[in-house]
Amino acid sequence: MFDDPRSRALLDRIRLVAPSAANVLIIGETGTGKELIARHIHQLSARGASPFVGVNCGAFSENLVESELFGHERGAFTGALGARAGWFEAAQGGTLFLDEISELPLHLQVKLLRVLQEQQVVRIGSRQPIEIDVRIVASTNIDLEKAVTAGRFREDLYFRLHVATIRVAPLRERRGDLLPLAHYFLREYSQRLGTNVRLSSEAEAQLINGYSWPGNIRELENVIHHALIVCDGQAIRPNDLNLTNLRAVSQSDPTAHQDTTSPGEEQLRNALLTLFMAEPDQLHSLIDDTVIRTAYNFCHRNQVQTARLLGISRNIVRARLAHCGEITSSRSHPSTE
């Protein structure tokens, strides 16, 4: 991962930041390897022998994320059949990696800020603070300064996390890493699949010159895995890579889409391409549910505002929220009326 000159400069930055006790904010596109960098920071720090705990802040519903982070006591809410430690307690003495920190709801940003200031957590259903010794490494794929300006991220929390910053360049800007990473993934998946396949020179050339890698390292991994599965012979050929013209960006005209595609549309396109490469089950339902859940949480779980944001009727919003399990009925969520 550190063969390109920009990556070697990144490694130097990591080595400077890692020994300190400062919180770290890693900024980079989806799939650039932010968690790998967080783990490297942890391993190079004095906490390297202690736990490293990674949490995706966007992976839990708003109702669950507080319990996941801070823990809960028995009976704190319906279904809390026993006491449970949160991720802060699990990372005691080590490093807690908060992936996609921008996805954390505003009211939990307030609680996180207090935990960072006081170095204590209070489980849901308890009044007893628990002392913690945890270093925070957070990551984001968006511009947090713009999120602060838009009122979607707290300024005081931003400055608390922004003590040491590491910016990760996208894979298209550090092409010296492409082939070393490709060969690494080739070895890993060859061992798992029990094969002995190499990359042809033509395939290597296409990896370097024929694609813009919107999904970054994660997409490259999926491409190599797919190529190994469909490869017929001892060498991966360009067709095995499946880098179609639909997803390729012309190297001779890198600005071809700049006049018609907004930055937000480009980010959405890149995210969808990464998802397509992963080939998940029930793809359309996954996209539909993710859009409605994200919009609903962005609108602070207000159905009327969600409908207005998405340009659809409130009845459709209610039906989709029920379908993806966010609500059971409108009567169960009077605050969304």
C-alpha positions as CSV (number, residue, x, y, z in Angstrom):
1,M,0.0,0.0,0.0
2,F,2.9,2.4,0.5
3,D,4.8,2.0,-2.8
4,D,3.7,5.3,-4.4
5,P,5.5,8.5,-3.4
6,R,2.3,9.9,-2.0
7,S,1.8,6.8,0.1
8,R,5.3,6.9,1.4
9,A,4.6,10.5,2.5
10,L,1.5,9.3,4.1
11,L,3.4,6.6,6.0
12,D,5.8,9.3,7.3
13,R,2.8,11.2,8.5
14,I,1.4,8.1,10.3
15,R,4.8,7.5,12.0
16,L,4.8,11.1,13.3
17,V,1.2,11.0,14.6
18,A,1.1,7.4,16.0
19,P,3.2,7.8,19.2
20,S,1.2,10.7,20.5
21,A,-2.0,10.4,22.6
22,A,-3.8,12.9,20.3
23,N,-7.1,12.0,18.7
24,V,-6.8,11.5,14.9
25,L,-9.2,12.3,12.1
26,I,-8.6,10.4,8.8
27,I,-10.2,11.9,5.7
28,G,-10.5,10.1,2.5
29,E,-12.9,8.6,-0.1
30,T,-14.8,5.4,0.6
31,G,-12.5,2.4,0.0
32,T,-9.2,4.1,0.4
33,G,-8.1,2.0,3.4
34,K,-8.9,4.3,6.3
35,E,-9.4,1.4,8.7
36,L,-6.0,-0.1,7.7
37,I,-4.4,3.3,8.5
38,A,-6.2,3.5,11.8
39,R,-4.9,0.0,12.7
40,H,-1.4,1.0,11.6
41,I,-1.6,4.1,13.9
42,H,-2.7,1.8,16.8
43,Q,0.1,-0.7,16.2
44,L,2.8,2.0,16.1
45,S,1.5,3.6,19.3
46,A,2.1,2.8,22.9
47,R,-1.3,1.2,22.9
48,G,-0.4,-1.4,20.3
49,A,-0.7,-4.4,22.7
50,S,-4.1,-3.2,23.9
51,P,-7.5,-3.6,22.1
52,F,-8.3,-2.0,18.7
53,V,-12.0,-1.7,18.3
54,G,-13.6,-0.5,15.0
55,V,-17.2,0.7,14.9
56,N,-19.0,2.0,11.8
57,C,-21.2,4.8,13.0
58,G,-23.6,4.4,10.1
59,A,-24.1,0.6,10.5
60,F,-26.6,0.9,13.4
61,S,-30.0,2.4,13.6
62,E,-30.3,5.6,15.6
63,N,-32.0,3.6,18.4
64,L,-29.1,1.2,18.7
65,V,-26.0,3.3,18.2
66,E,-26.1,4.8,21.7
67,S,-26.3,1.4,23.3
68,E,-23.5,0.1,21.1
69,L,-21.2,2.9,21.9
70,F,-21.9,3.5,25.6
71,G,-23.5,0.3,26.8
72,H,-26.6,-0.3,28.8
73,E,-27.9,-1.7,32.1
74,R,-30.4,-4.5,32.4
75,G,-34.0,-3.2,31.9
76,A,-32.8,0.1,30.4
77,F,-35.1,-0.4,27.4
78,T,-37.3,-3.1,25.9
79,G,-35.1,-6.1,25.1
80,A,-32.3,-5.2,27.5
81,L,-32.3,-8.5,29.3
82,G,-28.9,-8.0,30.8
83,A,-26.2,-5.4,31.3
84,R,-23.8,-4.9,28.4
85,A,-20.6,-2.9,28.0
86,G,-20.3,-0.6,25.0
87,W,-17.5,-0.2,22.5
88,F,-15.8,2.4,24.7
89,E,-15.4,0.0,27.5
90,A,-14.4,-2.8,25.1
91,A,-11.5,-0.5,23.8
92,Q,-10.3,0.3,27.4
93,G,-6.6,1.0,27.3
94,G,-6.5,0.9,23.5
95,T,-7.9,2.6,20.4
96,L,-11.5,3.1,19.3
97,F,-11.9,3.6,15.6
98,L,-15.1,5.5,14.7
99,D,-15.6,5.0,11.0
100,E,-17.8,7.5,9.1
101,I,-18.1,9.7,12.2
102,S,-20.3,12.1,10.1
103,E,-23.2,9.5,10.3
104,L,-23.5,10.0,14.1
105,P,-26.8,11.7,15.0
106,L,-26.5,15.2,16.4
107,H,-27.7,14.3,19.9
108,L,-25.2,11.5,20.1
109,Q,-22.4,13.9,18.9
110,V,-23.2,15.9,22.1
111,K,-22.8,12.8,24.3
112,L,-19.6,11.7,22.4
113,L,-18.1,15.2,23.0
114,R,-18.8,14.9,26.7
115,V,-17.2,11.4,26.9
116,L,-14.1,12.8,25.2
117,Q,-14.0,15.8,27.6
118,E,-14.6,13.8,30.8
119,Q,-13.0,10.5,29.9
120,Q,-16.0,8.8,31.3
121,V,-19.0,6.9,29.9
122,V,-22.4,6.4,31.5
123,R,-24.4,3.4,30.3
124,I,-28.0,3.8,29.3
125,G,-30.1,3.2,32.4
126,S,-27.3,4.1,34.8
127,R,-26.1,7.2,36.7
128,Q,-22.7,5.7,37.5
129,P,-19.8,7.0,35.4
130,I,-17.2,4.6,34.3
131,E,-13.6,5.9,33.8
132,I,-12.1,5.1,30.4
133,D,-8.7,5.4,28.8
134,V,-9.3,5.3,25.1
135,R,-7.7,7.0,22.1
136,I,-10.1,8.0,19.4
137,V,-9.3,7.6,15.7
138,A,-12.2,8.8,13.6
139,S,-12.7,8.8,9.8
140,T,-14.9,10.5,7.3
141,N,-15.5,10.5,3.5
142,I,-17.1,14.0,3.5
143,D,-16.0,17.5,4.2
144,L,-16.7,18.0,7.9
145,E,-16.2,21.7,7.7
146,K,-19.1,21.9,5.2
147,A,-21.1,19.6,7.5
148,V,-20.4,22.0,10.4
149,T,-21.5,25.0,8.3
150,A,-24.7,23.1,7.3
151,G,-25.5,22.3,10.9
152,R,-25.1,18.6,10.4
153,F,-22.0,18.2,12.6
154,R,-21.1,20.0,15.8
155,E,-18.2,22.4,15.5
156,D,-16.9,21.7,19.1
157,L,-16.7,18.0,18.3
158,Y,-15.0,18.7,15.0
159,F,-12.3,20.6,16.8
160,R,-12.0,17.9,19.4
161,L,-11.4,15.3,16.7
162,H,-9.3,17.5,14.5
163,V,-6.2,17.4,16.7
164,A,-4.2,15.4,14.1
165,T,-5.4,15.0,10.6
166,I,-4.4,12.5,8.0
167,R,-5.6,12.9,4.4
168,V,-5.7,9.7,2.2
169,A,-5.4,10.3,-1.5
170,P,-7.7,8.2,-3.7
171,L,-6.2,5.3,-5.6
172,R,-6.4,7.1,-9.0
173,E,-3.9,9.7,-7.6
174,R,-1.4,7.1,-6.3
175,R,-1.1,4.6,-9.2
176,G,2.2,3.4,-7.9
177,D,0.2,1.4,-5.4
178,L,-2.0,-0.3,-8.0
179,L,0.1,-3.3,-9.0
180,P,1.6,-4.0,-5.5
181,L,-2.0,-4.0,-4.1
182,A,-3.3,-6.1,-7.1
183,H,-0.6,-8.7,-6.5
184,Y,-1.2,-8.8,-2.8
185,F,-4.9,-9.5,-3.3
186,L,-4.0,-12.0,-6.0
187,R,-1.9,-13.9,-3.5
188,E,-4.5,-13.7,-0.8
189,Y,-7.4,-15.0,-2.9
190,S,-5.3,-17.6,-4.7
191,Q,-4.5,-19.2,-1.4
192,R,-8.2,-19.2,-0.4
193,L,-9.3,-20.6,-3.8
194,G,-6.4,-23.0,-4.1
195,T,-5.3,-21.6,-7.5
196,N,-2.0,-20.5,-9.0
197,V,-2.8,-17.6,-11.4
198,R,-0.8,-14.6,-12.4
199,L,-1.7,-11.3,-13.9
200,S,-0.9,-11.0,-17.6
201,S,1.0,-7.9,-18.7
202,E,-2.0,-6.8,-20.7
203,A,-4.2,-7.0,-17.5
204,E,-1.6,-5.1,-15.5
205,A,-1.6,-2.3,-18.2
206,Q,-5.3,-2.0,-18.0
207,L,-5.3,-1.8,-14.2
208,I,-2.9,1.1,-14.4
209,N,-4.1,3.0,-17.4
210,G,-7.6,1.9,-18.3
211,Y,-9.7,2.9,-15.2
212,S,-10.2,5.7,-12.7
213,W,-11.0,3.4,-9.6
214,P,-13.9,5.3,-8.1
215,G,-14.2,2.5,-5.4
216,N,-10.5,2.7,-4.6
217,I,-8.7,-0.2,-2.8
218,R,-12.0,-2.0,-1.9
219,E,-13.0,-2.0,-5.6
220,L,-9.6,-3.2,-6.7
221,E,-9.9,-6.1,-4.3
222,N,-13.3,-7.0,-5.7
223,V,-12.0,-6.8,-9.2
224,I,-9.1,-9.2,-8.5
225,H,-11.4,-11.6,-6.6
226,H,-13.9,-11.6,-9.5
227,A,-11.1,-12.1,-12.1
228,L,-9.8,-15.1,-10.2
229,I,-13.2,-16.7,-10.2
230,V,-13.9,-16.2,-13.9
231,C,-10.4,-16.7,-15.2
232,D,-10.0,-19.6,-17.6
233,G,-6.3,-20.5,-17.6
234,Q,-3.1,-19.6,-15.7
235,A,-3.2,-15.9,-16.4
236,I,-5.8,-13.2,-15.8
237,R,-6.6,-11.3,-19.0
238,P,-8.1,-7.9,-19.5
239,N,-11.6,-9.3,-20.1
240,D,-11.4,-11.1,-16.8
241,L,-11.1,-7.8,-15.0
242,N,-14.5,-6.7,-16.3
243,L,-13.5,-3.0,-16.4
244,T,-16.2,-2.0,-18.9
245,N,-16.4,1.2,-20.8
246,L,-19.5,2.1,-18.8
247,R,-17.4,2.4,-15.7
248,A,-14.1,3.5,-17.2
249,V,-13.1,7.2,-17.4
250,S,-11.1,8.1,-20.5
251,Q,-7.5,9.0,-19.6
252,S,-7.4,11.2,-22.7
253,D,-10.3,13.3,-21.5
254,P,-10.4,13.3,-17.7
255,T,-12.8,16.3,-17.6
256,A,-15.5,14.7,-19.8
257,H,-18.1,14.6,-17.1
258,Q,-17.3,17.8,-15.2
259,D,-19.7,20.0,-17.0
260,T,-22.8,17.8,-16.5
261,T,-22.1,16.0,-13.2
262,S,-22.2,17.7,-9.8
263,P,-19.8,16.6,-7.0
264,G,-22.7,15.1,-5.1
265,E,-23.8,13.1,-8.2
266,E,-20.2,11.9,-8.8
267,Q,-19.9,10.7,-5.2
268,L,-23.3,8.9,-5.5
269,R,-22.1,7.3,-8.8
270,N,-18.9,6.2,-7.3
271,A,-20.7,4.7,-4.2
272,L,-23.1,2.8,-6.5
273,L,-20.3,1.5,-8.7
274,T,-18.5,0.1,-5.6
275,L,-21.8,-1.5,-4.5
276,F,-22.3,-3.0,-7.9
277,M,-18.8,-4.6,-7.8
278,A,-19.7,-6.2,-4.5
279,E,-22.8,-7.9,-6.1
280,P,-24.9,-8.0,-2.9
281,D,-28.2,-9.9,-2.8
282,Q,-31.4,-7.9,-3.2
283,L,-29.5,-4.9,-4.7
284,H,-32.5,-2.7,-5.5
285,S,-34.1,-3.3,-2.1
286,L,-30.8,-2.5,-0.4
287,I,-30.4,0.8,-2.3
288,D,-34.0,1.7,-1.7
289,D,-33.8,1.0,2.1
290,T,-30.5,2.8,2.4
291,V,-31.9,6.0,0.8
292,I,-35.1,6.1,2.9
293,R,-33.2,5.3,6.2
294,T,-30.5,7.9,5.5
295,A,-33.0,10.6,4.5
296,Y,-35.2,9.8,7.6
297,N,-32.3,10.1,10.0
298,F,-31.0,13.3,8.2
299,C,-34.5,14.8,8.8
300,H,-34.3,13.8,12.5
301,R,-36.9,11.0,12.0
302,N,-39.6,13.4,10.8
303,Q,-41.7,11.8,8.1
304,V,-43.0,15.1,6.6
305,Q,-39.6,16.5,6.2
306,T,-38.3,13.2,4.7
307,A,-41.1,13.3,2.1
308,R,-40.3,16.9,1.2
309,L,-36.6,16.1,0.9
310,L,-37.1,13.1,-1.3
311,G,-40.0,14.7,-3.3
312,I,-42.4,11.9,-2.6
313,S,-45.6,11.6,-0.6
314,R,-45.6,11.0,3.1
315,N,-47.7,7.8,2.5
316,I,-44.8,6.4,0.4
317,V,-42.3,7.4,3.1
318,R,-44.3,5.7,5.8
319,A,-44.7,2.5,3.7
320,R,-41.0,2.3,2.9
321,L,-40.0,3.0,6.5
322,A,-42.3,0.1,7.6
323,H,-40.8,-2.1,4.9
324,C,-37.2,-1.6,6.1
325,G,-38.1,-1.9,9.7
326,E,-37.7,1.7,10.9
327,I,-41.3,1.9,12.1
328,T,-44.1,-0.5,12.7
329,S,-46.9,1.9,12.2
330,S,-47.5,5.7,12.3
331,R,-49.1,5.3,15.7
332,S,-45.8,3.9,17.1
333,H,-44.0,7.1,16.2
334,P,-46.1,10.1,17.2
335,S,-43.0,12.4,17.1
336,T,-42.9,11.9,13.3
337,E,-46.3,13.3,12.7
